Amino acid sequence: MGVPVRRLWVAVLAGYLAFGAALQVLPSDVPARFGGGALASGTAVGIAFLATACGRPFAGWLADAGWSRPVVLAGGVLAAIGGLGQLLAPDLALLLVARLVMGAGEAALFSAALPWVLTGVRVAQRGRLAGWFGLSMWGGLAGGPVIATAVTRIVGGGDGAEAARPVRDALGGGVMSAGVMGSGLAGERVVWWVVVGLSVVSVLMVLATRADPARREPLVPIRGIRDLVPRGVPLPGATIGLAAYCYGTVAALVVLRMRADHLATDGIALTVFAAAFLVVRFAGSPLVDRYGGRRVAAATVALEVIALTGIALADTTTAATAYTALAGAGLALIYPACVSMTLDRVRGLRPGVSMGVMTSFWDLGVMAAGPLGGLIAERSGYPTAFLVAAGSGVSCVLVCLIFLRTPRRAASPR
């Protein structure tokens, strides 16, 4: 029975469009509804990544035993419940619970779908297919905020600057005017319904697929840490985690960095980053199969180091825009490269749990970058925060060049 790659791609895309839209609306929604400041907003955003990081290994563990379809289906359902919970939450505590539920859903959605897609694929083609399928996740994370912004502006009826004011106030600790708050809340409420709707689309796409009973195998008992973190995974995980810190710094601080120096690119910085990321991911994924994950990771993250240094030092709009685009390109291939390295090191054994753990390192890196980068920026300035991120990129390159020179082959199970 063939793998329903296209339907799974759309299912993951819809789920991550919902996730991305939620990330866009939270910084203004949390202060407006619950009176919290930047700390409350940051906690609401970051706590979902904690659930995602914890959930991925278990989703992969179930997928390895042939339970991909029910796990992916559960992921879509959890995402819908989490979105509805965020819409209806009467206080911050329940909203954080809903964020955990949604994060667990996103973990199940992608980390169980990818092993299903890679079933029966030749080893030489796994990097390319993982990169292209990963566009469903990254495309959703890039497109979700665009959808949320468009909905907020349409419903709120204001221009771009007026609609963006709640976000600026939340980040800067300012007080929102009653008029803007009212229109913002109306738009954000509609966005939450869009989040729920996109999650339901994800569920429907999975329901349109058929189970493959021939893939069912006994679940491998979890007797210790090695059953959830196979040998051969930590080094590729460290590689993607260090790169994720770079990504998290850009996502959390690049707009504020541009705004602090009055660079006109602050309104389009994340769009430029996302566009370069998606173009290079789509066009460059075959390079992983041609040159190997280690070489591609080292070369592209080296570009990321240059880009982050450039963002730290840029003093013109043109330079800031160019370096932001280079930052997107520099991170575009790190995921398929680390998938390739992970599968090489575990020899394709238990790919679901292996890739789930590896991807969890990404979630942890992003989760750490926001508060740590913000603290550094607050105490030493935005340029310093980006230079620290560049240092993380240098560490990533060193791990690739020194510790990943010879793939460590996992022993066959007895």
C-alpha atoms as a printed R data frame, in Angstrom:
    type eleno elety resid chain resno       x      y      z
1   ATOM     1    CA   MET     A     1   0.000  0.000  0.000
2   ATOM     2    CA   GLY     A     2   1.401  3.389 -1.014
3   ATOM     3    CA   VAL     A     3   2.114  6.113  1.517
4   ATOM     4    CA   PRO     A     4  -0.336  9.081  1.184
5   ATOM     5    CA   VAL     A     5   2.457 11.639  1.060
6   ATOM     6    CA   ARG     A     6   0.400 14.506 -0.379
7   ATOM     7    CA   ARG     A     7  -2.419 14.193  2.132
8   ATOM     8    CA   LEU     A     8   0.036 13.957  5.002
9   ATOM     9    CA   TRP     A     9   1.875 17.000  3.656
10  ATOM    10    CA   VAL     A    10  -1.353 19.034  3.633
11  ATOM    11    CA   ALA     A    11  -2.314 17.706  7.086
12  ATOM    12    CA   VAL     A    12   0.983 18.826  8.610
13  ATOM    13    CA   LEU     A    13   0.870 22.144  6.739
14  ATOM    14    CA   ALA     A    14  -2.618 22.915  8.082
15  ATOM    15    CA   GLY     A    15  -1.623 21.985 11.632
16  ATOM    16    CA   TYR     A    16   1.481 24.156 11.575
17  ATOM    17    CA   LEU     A    17  -0.353 27.062  9.945
18  ATOM    18    CA   ALA     A    18  -2.532 26.923 13.059
19  ATOM    19    CA   PHE     A    19   0.555 26.773 15.295
20  ATOM    20    CA   GLY     A    20   2.194 29.693 13.479
21  ATOM    21    CA   ALA     A    21  -0.955 31.809 13.631
22  ATOM    22    CA   ALA     A    22  -1.140 31.236 17.384
23  ATOM    23    CA   LEU     A    23   2.472 32.382 17.794
24  ATOM    24    CA   GLN     A    24   1.641 35.627 16.014
25  ATOM    25    CA   VAL     A    25  -1.441 36.509 18.047
26  ATOM    26    CA   LEU     A    26  -0.257 35.548 21.544
27  ATOM    27    CA   PRO     A    27   1.998 38.585 22.263
28  ATOM    28    CA   SER     A    28  -0.979 40.922 21.917
29  ATOM    29    CA   ASP     A    29  -3.728 38.561 23.097
30  ATOM    30    CA   VAL     A    30  -2.200 37.669 26.473
31  ATOM    31    CA   PRO     A    31  -1.727 41.257 27.751
32  ATOM    32    CA   ALA     A    32  -5.114 42.328 26.405
33  ATOM    33    CA   ARG     A    33  -7.079 39.485 28.012
34  ATOM    34    CA   PHE     A    34  -5.127 38.734 31.173
35  ATOM    35    CA   GLY     A    35  -3.094 41.864 31.856
36  ATOM    36    CA   GLY     A    36   0.258 40.135 31.681
37  ATOM    37    CA   GLY     A    37   3.390 41.712 30.267
38  ATOM    38    CA   ALA     A    38   6.286 40.443 28.197
39  ATOM    39    CA   LEU     A    39   7.067 37.657 30.680
40  ATOM    40    CA   ALA     A    40   3.539 36.249 30.500
41  ATOM    41    CA   SER     A    41   3.511 36.464 26.697
42  ATOM    42    CA   GLY     A    42   6.917 34.842 26.419
43  ATOM    43    CA   THR     A    43   5.900 32.037 28.749
44  ATOM    44    CA   ALA     A    44   2.747 31.412 26.732
45  ATOM    45    CA   VAL     A    45   4.760 31.189 23.518
46  ATOM    46    CA   GLY     A    46   7.621 29.086 24.907
47  ATOM    47    CA   ILE     A    47   5.684 26.548 26.967
48  ATOM    48    CA   ALA     A    48   4.273 24.932 23.829
49  ATOM    49    CA   PHE     A    49   7.809 24.155 22.644
50  ATOM    50    CA   LEU     A    50   8.443 22.378 25.944
51  ATOM    51    CA   ALA     A    51   5.487 20.081 25.286
52  ATOM    52    CA   THR     A    52   6.613 19.583 21.698
53  ATOM    53    CA   ALA     A    53  10.134 18.642 22.757
54  ATOM    54    CA   CYS     A    54   8.842 16.133 25.306
55  ATOM    55    CA   GLY     A    55   6.265 14.629 22.965
56  ATOM    56    CA   ARG     A    56   8.338 14.018 19.839
57  ATOM    57    CA   PRO     A    57  10.290 10.944 21.072
58  ATOM    58    CA   PHE     A    58   7.085  9.182 22.139
59  ATOM    59    CA   ALA     A    59   5.370 10.019 18.843
60  ATOM    60    CA   GLY     A    60   8.350  8.582 16.973
61  ATOM    61    CA   TRP     A    61   8.396  5.513 19.245
62  ATOM    62    CA   LEU     A    62   4.774  4.749 18.334
63  ATOM    63    CA   ALA     A    63   5.401  5.507 14.643
64  ATOM    64    CA   ASP     A    64   8.250  2.981 14.537
65  ATOM    65    CA   ALA     A    65   5.736  0.292 15.521
66  ATOM    66    CA   GLY     A    66   3.390  1.237 12.676
67  ATOM    67    CA   TRP     A    67   1.018  3.455 14.651
68  ATOM    68    CA   SER     A    68   1.699  6.571 12.584
69  ATOM    69    CA   ARG     A    69  -1.870  7.138 11.397
70  ATOM    70    CA   PRO     A    70  -3.592  7.165 14.808
71  ATOM    71    CA   VAL     A    71  -0.791  9.277 16.290
72  ATOM    72    CA   VAL     A    72  -0.975 11.839 13.471
73  ATOM    73    CA   LEU     A    73  -4.766 11.870 13.823
74  ATOM    74    CA   ALA     A    74  -4.455 12.422 17.577
75  ATOM    75    CA   GLY     A    75  -2.044 15.263 16.866
76  ATOM    76    CA   GLY     A    76  -4.603 17.095 14.754
77  ATOM    77    CA   VAL     A    77  -7.302 16.565 17.384
78  ATOM    78    CA   LEU     A    78  -5.044 17.839 20.185
79  ATOM    79    CA   ALA     A    79  -4.127 20.902 18.107
80  ATOM    80    CA   ALA     A    80  -7.826 21.686 17.618
81  ATOM    81    CA   ILE     A    81  -8.570 21.220 21.324
82  ATOM    82    CA   GLY     A    82  -5.589 23.414 22.218
83  ATOM    83    CA   GLY     A    83  -6.719 26.144 19.836
84  ATOM    84    CA   LEU     A    84 -10.250 26.073 21.235
85  ATOM    85    CA   GLY     A    85  -8.855 26.116 24.762
86  ATOM    86    CA   GLN     A    86  -6.799 29.217 24.008
87  ATOM    87    CA   LEU     A    87  -9.897 30.916 22.600
88  ATOM    88    CA   LEU     A    88 -12.073 30.124 25.625
89  ATOM    89    CA   ALA     A    89  -9.496 30.233 28.457
90  ATOM    90    CA   PRO     A    90 -10.826 32.415 31.314
91  ATOM    91    CA   ASP     A    91  -7.391 32.959 32.853
92  ATOM    92    CA   LEU     A    92  -3.704 32.684 32.057
93  ATOM    93    CA   ALA     A    93  -3.254 29.346 33.832
94  ATOM    94    CA   LEU     A    94  -5.809 27.595 31.620
95  ATOM    95    CA   LEU     A    95  -4.377 29.256 28.538
96  ATOM    96    CA   LEU     A    96  -0.962 27.775 29.425
97  ATOM    97    CA   VAL     A    97  -2.583 24.344 29.763
98  ATOM    98    CA   ALA     A    98  -4.132 24.809 26.320
99  ATOM    99    CA   ARG     A    99  -0.706 25.776 24.947
100 ATOM   100    CA   LEU     A   100   0.746 22.537 26.343
101 ATOM   101    CA   VAL     A   101  -2.036 20.553 24.677
102 ATOM   102    CA   MET     A   102  -1.432 22.260 21.353
103 ATOM   103    CA   GLY     A   103   2.325 21.727 21.621
104 ATOM   104    CA   ALA     A   104   1.806 18.018 22.244
105 ATOM   105    CA   GLY     A   105  -0.469 17.897 19.204
106 ATOM   106    CA   GLU     A   106   2.108 19.508 16.948
107 ATOM   107    CA   ALA     A   107   4.727 17.023 18.185
108 ATOM   108    CA   ALA     A   108   2.502 14.075 17.304
109 ATOM   109    CA   LEU     A   109   1.479 15.555 13.971
110 ATOM   110    CA   PHE     A   110   4.919 15.914 12.407
111 ATOM   111    CA   SER     A   111   7.038 13.406 14.306
112 ATOM   112    CA   ALA     A   112   4.689 10.522 13.490
113 ATOM   113    CA   ALA     A   113   4.032 11.632  9.910
114 ATOM   114    CA   LEU     A   114   7.690 11.835  8.832
115 ATOM   115    CA   PRO     A   115   8.581  8.175  9.617
116 ATOM   116    CA   TRP     A   116   5.419  7.142  7.746
117 ATOM   117    CA   VAL     A   117   6.508  9.174  4.704
118 ATOM   118    CA   LEU     A   118  10.024  7.702  4.783
119 ATOM   119    CA   THR     A   119   8.700  4.117  4.815
120 ATOM   120    CA   GLY     A   120  10.284  2.195  1.958
121 ATOM   121    CA   VAL     A   121  12.341  5.162  0.715
122 ATOM   122    CA   ARG     A   122  15.898  4.390 -0.342
123 ATOM   123    CA   VAL     A   123  18.589  5.684  2.015
124 ATOM   124    CA   ALA     A   124  20.082  7.833 -0.769
125 ATOM   125    CA   GLN     A   125  16.810  9.744 -1.132
126 ATOM   126    CA   ARG     A   126  15.895 10.261  2.522
127 ATOM   127    CA   GLY     A   127  17.591 13.634  2.910
128 ATOM   128    CA   ARG     A   128  15.802 15.057 -0.127
129 ATOM   129    CA   LEU     A   129  12.398 13.691  0.873
130 ATOM   130    CA   ALA     A   130  12.816 14.779  4.507
131 ATOM   131    CA   GLY     A   131  13.694 18.282  3.329
132 ATOM   132    CA   TRP     A   132  10.712 18.563  1.011
133 ATOM   133    CA   PHE     A   133   8.282 17.065  3.500
134 ATOM   134    CA   GLY     A   134   9.669 19.347  6.185
135 ATOM   135    CA   LEU     A   135   8.468 22.276  4.079
136 ATOM   136    CA   SER     A   136   5.002 21.428  5.367
137 ATOM   137    CA   MET     A   137   6.102 22.249  8.920
138 ATOM   138    CA   TRP     A   138   8.325 25.221  8.101
139 ATOM   139    CA   GLY     A   139   5.868 26.581  5.545
140 ATOM   140    CA   GLY     A   140   3.153 26.477  8.185
141 ATOM   141    CA   LEU     A   141   5.307 28.249 10.765
142 ATOM   142    CA   ALA     A   142   6.150 30.930  8.166
143 ATOM   143    CA   GLY     A   143   2.657 31.266  6.712
144 ATOM   144    CA   GLY     A   144   0.656 31.112  9.934
145 ATOM   145    CA   PRO     A   145   1.740 34.564 11.160
146 ATOM   146    CA   VAL     A   146   0.904 36.034  7.743
147 ATOM   147    CA   ILE     A   147  -2.628 34.601  7.961
148 ATOM   148    CA   ALA     A   148  -3.042 35.866 11.525
149 ATOM   149    CA   THR     A   149  -1.865 39.350 10.604
150 ATOM   150    CA   ALA     A   150  -4.177 39.513  7.587
151 ATOM   151    CA   VAL     A   151  -7.199 38.357  9.599
152 ATOM   152    CA   THR     A   152  -6.473 40.814 12.409
153 ATOM   153    CA   ARG     A   153  -6.175 43.716  9.999
154 ATOM   154    CA   ILE     A   154  -9.331 42.790  8.060
155 ATOM   155    CA   VAL     A   155 -11.479 42.298 11.151
156 ATOM   156    CA   GLY     A   156  -9.947 45.206 13.068
157 ATOM   157    CA   GLY     A   157 -10.388 47.519 10.112
158 ATOM   158    CA   GLY     A   158  -7.186 49.441 10.881
159 ATOM   159    CA   ASP     A   159  -4.120 50.046  8.806
160 ATOM   160    CA   GLY     A   160  -0.919 48.075  9.279
161 ATOM   161    CA   ALA     A   161   0.589 50.385 11.835
162 ATOM   162    CA   GLU     A   162  -2.560 50.556 13.946
163 ATOM   163    CA   ALA     A   163  -3.067 46.784 13.859
164 ATOM   164    CA   ALA     A   164   0.509 46.190 14.906
165 ATOM   165    CA   ARG     A   165   0.300 48.543 17.897
166 ATOM   166    CA   PRO     A   166  -0.848 45.887 20.424
167 ATOM   167    CA   VAL     A   167   2.247 43.814 19.677
168 ATOM   168    CA   ARG     A   168   4.527 46.793 20.116
169 ATOM   169    CA   ASP     A   169   2.833 47.758 23.354
170 ATOM   170    CA   ALA     A   170   3.076 44.209 24.723
171 ATOM   171    CA   LEU     A   171   6.767 43.994 23.949
172 ATOM   172    CA   GLY     A   172   7.545 47.475 25.188
173 ATOM   173    CA   GLY     A   173   5.315 47.432 28.233
174 ATOM   174    CA   GLY     A   174   3.184 50.320 26.959
175 ATOM   175    CA   VAL     A   175  -0.504 50.835 27.611
176 ATOM   176    CA   MET     A   176  -2.910 50.034 24.782
177 ATOM   177    CA   SER     A   177  -5.618 52.472 23.918
178 ATOM   178    CA   ALA     A   178  -9.180 51.265 24.369
179 ATOM   179    CA   GLY     A   179 -10.021 51.642 20.684
180 ATOM   180    CA   VAL     A   180  -7.083 49.639 19.448
181 ATOM   181    CA   MET     A   181  -7.614 47.022 22.157
182 ATOM   182    CA   GLY     A   182 -11.228 46.534 21.109
183 ATOM   183    CA   SER     A   183 -10.481 46.076 17.426
184 ATOM   184    CA   GLY     A   184  -7.462 43.926 18.259
185 ATOM   185    CA   LEU     A   185  -9.483 41.621 20.504
186 ATOM   186    CA   ALA     A   186 -12.138 41.170 17.814
187 ATOM   187    CA   GLY     A   187  -9.493 40.277 15.237
188 ATOM   188    CA   GLU     A   188  -7.667 37.964 17.609
189 ATOM   189    CA   ARG     A   189 -10.866 36.128 18.472
190 ATOM   190    CA   VAL     A   190 -11.429 35.411 14.785
191 ATOM   191    CA   VAL     A   191  -7.798 34.277 14.477
192 ATOM   192    CA   TRP     A   192  -8.385 31.684 17.218
193 ATOM   193    CA   TRP     A   193 -11.340 30.333 15.256
194 ATOM   194    CA   VAL     A   194  -9.089 30.150 12.190
195 ATOM   195    CA   VAL     A   195  -6.582 28.203 14.313
196 ATOM   196    CA   VAL     A   196  -9.284 25.722 15.271
197 ATOM   197    CA   GLY     A   197 -10.485 25.475 11.669
198 ATOM   198    CA   LEU     A   198  -7.018 24.766 10.312
199 ATOM   199    CA   SER     A   199  -6.545 22.034 12.922
200 ATOM   200    CA   VAL     A   200  -9.848 20.471 11.866
201 ATOM   201    CA   VAL     A   201  -8.633 20.502  8.250
202 ATOM   202    CA   SER     A   202  -5.581 18.588  9.437
203 ATOM   203    CA   VAL     A   203  -7.810 15.983 11.104
204 ATOM   204    CA   LEU     A   204  -9.951 15.603  7.977
205 ATOM   205    CA   MET     A   205  -6.907 15.073  5.756
206 ATOM   206    CA   VAL     A   206  -5.657 12.272  8.013
207 ATOM   207    CA   LEU     A   207  -9.116 10.685  8.117
208 ATOM   208    CA   ALA     A   208  -8.977 10.583  4.307
209 ATOM   209    CA   THR     A   209  -5.974  8.227  4.467
210 ATOM   210    CA   ARG     A   210  -6.087  4.475  5.021
211 ATOM   211    CA   ALA     A   211  -4.249  2.538  7.696
212 ATOM   212    CA   ASP     A   212  -1.618 -0.009  6.706
213 ATOM   213    CA   PRO     A   213  -1.933 -2.994  9.083
214 ATOM   214    CA   ALA     A   214   1.129 -4.600  7.490
215 ATOM   215    CA   ARG     A   215   3.318 -1.962  9.172
216 ATOM   216    CA   ARG     A   216   2.201 -2.867 12.692
217 ATOM   217    CA   GLU     A   217   4.960 -4.264 14.872
218 ATOM   218    CA   PRO     A   218   5.270 -4.896 18.608
219 ATOM   219    CA   LEU     A   219   6.162 -1.782 20.556
220 ATOM   220    CA   VAL     A   220   9.759 -1.744 21.776
221 ATOM   221    CA   PRO     A   221   9.614 -1.670 25.603
222 ATOM   222    CA   ILE     A   222  11.017  1.481 27.201
223 ATOM   223    CA   ARG     A   223  13.457  0.110 29.783
224 ATOM   224    CA   GLY     A   224  15.823  3.051 29.992
225 ATOM   225    CA   ILE     A   225  16.962  6.329 28.484
226 ATOM   226    CA   ARG     A   226  18.556  4.578 25.500
227 ATOM   227    CA   ASP     A   227  15.170  3.305 24.379
228 ATOM   228    CA   LEU     A   228  14.060  6.923 23.929
229 ATOM   229    CA   VAL     A   229  17.460  8.456 23.062
230 ATOM   230    CA   PRO     A   230  19.237  5.934 20.794
231 ATOM   231    CA   ARG     A   231  22.998  5.991 20.487
232 ATOM   232    CA   GLY     A   232  24.083  8.104 17.555
233 ATOM   233    CA   VAL     A   233  21.385 10.741 18.056
234 ATOM   234    CA   PRO     A   234  22.870 13.184 20.639
235 ATOM   235    CA   LEU     A   235  25.553 14.669 18.367
236 ATOM   236    CA   PRO     A   236  23.194 15.459 15.447
237 ATOM   237    CA   GLY     A   237  20.780 16.665 18.135
238 ATOM   238    CA   ALA     A   238  23.414 18.996 19.576
239 ATOM   239    CA   THR     A   239  24.100 20.256 16.058
240 ATOM   240    CA   ILE     A   240  20.499 21.194 15.371
241 ATOM   241    CA   GLY     A   241  20.010 22.513 18.912
242 ATOM   242    CA   LEU     A   242  22.890 24.983 18.527
243 ATOM   243    CA   ALA     A   243  21.513 26.051 15.144
244 ATOM   244    CA   ALA     A   244  18.067 26.396 16.694
245 ATOM   245    CA   TYR     A   245  19.445 28.966 19.132
246 ATOM   246    CA   CYS     A   246  20.386 31.035 16.084
247 ATOM   247    CA   TYR     A   247  16.867 30.690 14.695
248 ATOM   248    CA   GLY     A   248  15.252 31.496 18.021
249 ATOM   249    CA   THR     A   249  17.313 34.657 18.372
250 ATOM   250    CA   VAL     A   250  16.269 35.859 14.932
251 ATOM   251    CA   ALA     A   251  12.607 35.028 15.537
252 ATOM   252    CA   ALA     A   252  12.511 36.740 18.930
253 ATOM   253    CA   LEU     A   253  14.773 39.748 18.418
254 ATOM   254    CA   VAL     A   254  15.358 40.695 14.783
255 ATOM   255    CA   VAL     A   255  12.337 42.999 14.564
256 ATOM   256    CA   LEU     A   256  13.249 44.690 17.850
257 ATOM   257    CA   ARG     A   257  16.886 44.988 16.731
258 ATOM   258    CA   MET     A   258  15.858 46.799 13.540
259 ATOM   259    CA   ARG     A   259  13.387 49.004 15.374
260 ATOM   260    CA   ALA     A   260  15.922 49.997 18.029
261 ATOM   261    CA   ASP     A   261  18.234 51.463 15.370
262 ATOM   262    CA   HIS     A   262  15.353 52.889 13.304
263 ATOM   263    CA   LEU     A   263  16.044 50.640 10.325
264 ATOM   264    CA   ALA     A   264  13.095 50.612  7.927
265 ATOM   265    CA   THR     A   265  13.223 46.837  7.465
266 ATOM   266    CA   ASP     A   266  11.616 46.015 10.827
267 ATOM   267    CA   GLY     A   267   8.181 45.490  9.255
268 ATOM   268    CA   ILE     A   268   9.403 42.970  6.678
269 ATOM   269    CA   ALA     A   269  12.348 41.331  8.430
270 ATOM   270    CA   LEU     A   270  10.614 38.059  9.322
271 ATOM   271    CA   THR     A   271   8.983 37.877  5.885
272 ATOM   272    CA   VAL     A   272  12.384 38.267  4.208
273 ATOM   273    CA   PHE     A   273  13.848 35.631  6.523
274 ATOM   274    CA   ALA     A   274  11.003 33.176  5.836
275 ATOM   275    CA   ALA     A   275  11.087 33.706  2.068
276 ATOM   276    CA   ALA     A   276  14.826 33.018  1.837
277 ATOM   277    CA   PHE     A   277  14.445 30.012  4.147
278 ATOM   278    CA   LEU     A   278  11.687 28.404  2.066
279 ATOM   279    CA   VAL     A   279  13.328 29.041 -1.318
280 ATOM   280    CA   VAL     A   280  16.657 27.551 -0.248
281 ATOM   281    CA   ARG     A   281  14.966 24.622  1.497
282 ATOM   282    CA   PHE     A   282  12.977 23.742 -1.621
283 ATOM   283    CA   ALA     A   283  15.854 24.163 -4.069
284 ATOM   284    CA   GLY     A   284  18.704 22.951 -1.877
285 ATOM   285    CA   SER     A   285  17.402 19.759 -0.259
286 ATOM   286    CA   PRO     A   286  18.989 17.510 -2.957
287 ATOM   287    CA   LEU     A   287  22.402 18.841 -1.862
288 ATOM   288    CA   VAL     A   288  22.094 16.826  1.350
289 ATOM   289    CA   ASP     A   289  21.943 13.552 -0.596
290 ATOM   290    CA   ARG     A   290  24.705 14.658 -2.948
291 ATOM   291    CA   TYR     A   291  27.273 15.968 -0.468
292 ATOM   292    CA   GLY     A   292  26.146 14.490  2.852
293 ATOM   293    CA   GLY     A   293  24.477 16.033  5.849
294 ATOM   294    CA   ARG     A   294  27.698 16.891  7.695
295 ATOM   295    CA   ARG     A   295  29.168 18.979  4.885
296 ATOM   296    CA   VAL     A   296  25.912 20.762  4.126
297 ATOM   297    CA   ALA     A   297  25.301 21.561  7.795
298 ATOM   298    CA   ALA     A   298  28.808 22.937  8.314
299 ATOM   299    CA   ALA     A   299  28.747 25.054  5.139
300 ATOM   300    CA   THR     A   300  25.273 26.528  5.611
301 ATOM   301    CA   VAL     A   301  25.614 27.282  9.316
302 ATOM   302    CA   ALA     A   302  28.920 29.030  8.526
303 ATOM   303    CA   LEU     A   303  26.830 31.352  6.354
304 ATOM   304    CA   GLU     A   304  24.483 31.780  9.307
305 ATOM   305    CA   VAL     A   305  27.390 32.939 11.476
306 ATOM   306    CA   ILE     A   306  28.231 35.592  8.878
307 ATOM   307    CA   ALA     A   307  24.583 36.641  8.695
308 ATOM   308    CA   LEU     A   308  24.145 36.983 12.465
309 ATOM   309    CA   THR     A   309  27.353 38.982 12.751
310 ATOM   310    CA   GLY     A   310  26.098 41.201  9.940
311 ATOM   311    CA   ILE     A   311  22.738 41.744 11.651
312 ATOM   312    CA   ALA     A   312  24.578 42.690 14.845
313 ATOM   313    CA   LEU     A   313  26.709 45.302 13.059
314 ATOM   314    CA   ALA     A   314  24.355 46.512 10.299
315 ATOM   315    CA   ASP     A   315  23.714 50.245 10.263
316 ATOM   316    CA   THR     A   316  21.785 50.602  6.993
317 ATOM   317    CA   THR     A   317  18.439 49.207  5.862
318 ATOM   318    CA   THR     A   318  19.986 47.542  2.812
319 ATOM   319    CA   ALA     A   319  22.616 45.719  4.847
320 ATOM   320    CA   ALA     A   320  20.106 44.659  7.482
321 ATOM   321    CA   THR     A   321  17.753 43.257  4.845
322 ATOM   322    CA   ALA     A   322  20.532 41.398  3.031
323 ATOM   323    CA   TYR     A   323  21.900 39.821  6.210
324 ATOM   324    CA   THR     A   324  18.401 38.834  7.338
325 ATOM   325    CA   ALA     A   325  17.847 37.036  4.026
326 ATOM   326    CA   LEU     A   326  21.234 35.333  4.404
327 ATOM   327    CA   ALA     A   327  20.203 34.214  7.901
328 ATOM   328    CA   GLY     A   328  17.131 32.503  6.443
329 ATOM   329    CA   ALA     A   329  19.226 30.803  3.780
330 ATOM   330    CA   GLY     A   330  21.838 29.723  6.313
331 ATOM   331    CA   LEU     A   331  19.329 27.772  8.402
332 ATOM   332    CA   ALA     A   332  17.260 26.341  5.574
333 ATOM   333    CA   LEU     A   333  19.073 23.026  5.207
334 ATOM   334    CA   ILE     A   334  20.017 22.255  8.799
335 ATOM   335    CA   TYR     A   335  16.981 20.039  9.380
336 ATOM   336    CA   PRO     A   336  17.365 17.709  6.344
337 ATOM   337    CA   ALA     A   337  21.119 17.634  6.995
338 ATOM   338    CA   CYS     A   338  20.593 16.492 10.593
339 ATOM   339    CA   VAL     A   339  17.965 13.958  9.501
340 ATOM   340    CA   SER     A   340  20.534 12.485  7.126
341 ATOM   341    CA   MET     A   341  23.243 12.391  9.806
342 ATOM   342    CA   THR     A   342  20.873 10.846 12.338
343 ATOM   343    CA   LEU     A   343  19.722  8.066 10.019
344 ATOM   344    CA   ASP     A   344  23.326  7.381  8.995
345 ATOM   345    CA   ARG     A   345  24.366  6.989 12.614
346 ATOM   346    CA   VAL     A   346  21.473  4.720 13.602
347 ATOM   347    CA   ARG     A   347  21.543  2.826 10.265
348 ATOM   348    CA   GLY     A   348  17.835  3.434  9.781
349 ATOM   349    CA   LEU     A   349  16.915  1.468 12.917
350 ATOM   350    CA   ARG     A   350  14.008  2.998 14.868
351 ATOM   351    CA   PRO     A   351  13.948  6.100 12.643
352 ATOM   352    CA   GLY     A   352  10.812  7.526 14.227
353 ATOM   353    CA   VAL     A   353  12.107  7.823 17.779
354 ATOM   354    CA   SER     A   354  15.568  8.838 16.512
355 ATOM   355    CA   MET     A   355  14.243 11.728 14.440
356 ATOM   356    CA   GLY     A   356  11.782 12.663 17.170
357 ATOM   357    CA   VAL     A   357  14.583 13.050 19.711
358 ATOM   358    CA   MET     A   358  16.767 14.893 17.220
359 ATOM   359    CA   THR     A   359  13.954 17.355 16.464
360 ATOM   360    CA   SER     A   360  13.340 17.833 20.192
361 ATOM   361    CA   PHE     A   361  16.792 19.406 20.410
362 ATOM   362    CA   TRP     A   362  15.555 22.008 17.913
363 ATOM   363    CA   ASP     A   363  12.558 22.810 20.113
364 ATOM   364    CA   LEU     A   364  14.790 23.174 23.170
365 ATOM   365    CA   GLY     A   365  17.192 25.475 21.317
366 ATOM   366    CA   VAL     A   366  14.374 27.753 20.182
367 ATOM   367    CA   MET     A   367  12.828 27.718 23.643
368 ATOM   368    CA   ALA     A   368  16.139 28.776 25.245
369 ATOM   369    CA   ALA     A   369  16.916 31.516 22.741
370 ATOM   370    CA   GLY     A   370  13.929 33.725 23.517
371 ATOM   371    CA   PRO     A   371  14.422 34.430 27.235
372 ATOM   372    CA   LEU     A   372  18.224 34.139 27.169
373 ATOM   373    CA   GLY     A   373  18.593 36.331 24.104
374 ATOM   374    CA   GLY     A   374  16.145 38.819 25.540
375 ATOM   375    CA   LEU     A   375  18.066 38.977 28.823
376 ATOM   376    CA   ILE     A   376  21.352 39.571 26.990
377 ATOM   377    CA   ALA     A   377  19.751 42.238 24.805
378 ATOM   378    CA   GLU     A   378  18.284 43.961 27.854
379 ATOM   379    CA   ARG     A   379  21.592 44.084 29.701
380 ATOM   380    CA   SER     A   380  24.144 44.446 26.893
381 ATOM   381    CA   GLY     A   381  22.221 45.480 23.777
382 ATOM   382    CA   TYR     A   382  20.825 43.751 20.708
383 ATOM   383    CA   PRO     A   383  24.160 43.523 18.844
384 ATOM   384    CA   THR     A   384  25.606 41.492 21.723
385 ATOM   385    CA   ALA     A   385  22.633 39.109 21.663
386 ATOM   386    CA   PHE     A   386  23.185 38.433 17.957
387 ATOM   387    CA   LEU     A   387  26.927 37.990 18.429
388 ATOM   388    CA   VAL     A   388  26.206 35.387 21.129
389 ATOM   389    CA   ALA     A   389  23.921 33.635 18.640
390 ATOM   390    CA   ALA     A   390  26.748 33.749 16.096
391 ATOM   391    CA   GLY     A   391  28.927 32.045 18.712
392 ATOM   392    CA   SER     A   392  26.317 29.310 18.974
393 ATOM   393    CA   GLY     A   393  26.560 28.919 15.199
394 ATOM   394    CA   VAL     A   394  30.361 28.598 15.442
395 ATOM   395    CA   SER     A   395  29.893 25.853 18.045
396 ATOM   396    CA   CYS     A   396  27.491 24.095 15.682
397 ATOM   397    CA   VAL     A   397  30.056 24.143 12.870
398 ATOM   398    CA   LEU     A   398  32.762 22.813 15.208
399 ATOM   399    CA   VAL     A   399  30.552 19.904 16.283
400 ATOM   400    CA   CYS     A   400  30.069 19.025 12.597
401 ATOM   401    CA   LEU     A   401  33.740 19.274 11.687
402 ATOM   402    CA   ILE     A   402  35.284 17.661 14.777
403 ATOM   403    CA   PHE     A   403  32.826 15.263 16.422
404 ATOM   404    CA   LEU     A   404  30.789 14.122 13.419
405 ATOM   405    CA   ARG     A   405  33.666 13.255 11.101
406 ATOM   406    CA   THR     A   406  32.983  9.510 11.301
407 ATOM   407    CA   PRO     A   407  29.379  8.315 11.548
408 ATOM   408    CA   ARG     A   408  28.780  6.163 14.576
409 ATOM   409    CA   ARG     A   409  26.880  3.107 13.512
410 ATOM   410    CA   ALA     A   410  24.256  1.779 15.869
411 ATOM   411    CA   ALA     A   411  24.334 -1.887 16.740
412 ATOM   412    CA   SER     A   412  21.572 -4.049 15.370
413 ATOM   413    CA   PRO     A   413  18.921 -5.010 17.897
414 ATOM   414    CA   ARG     A   414  19.234 -8.468 19.334
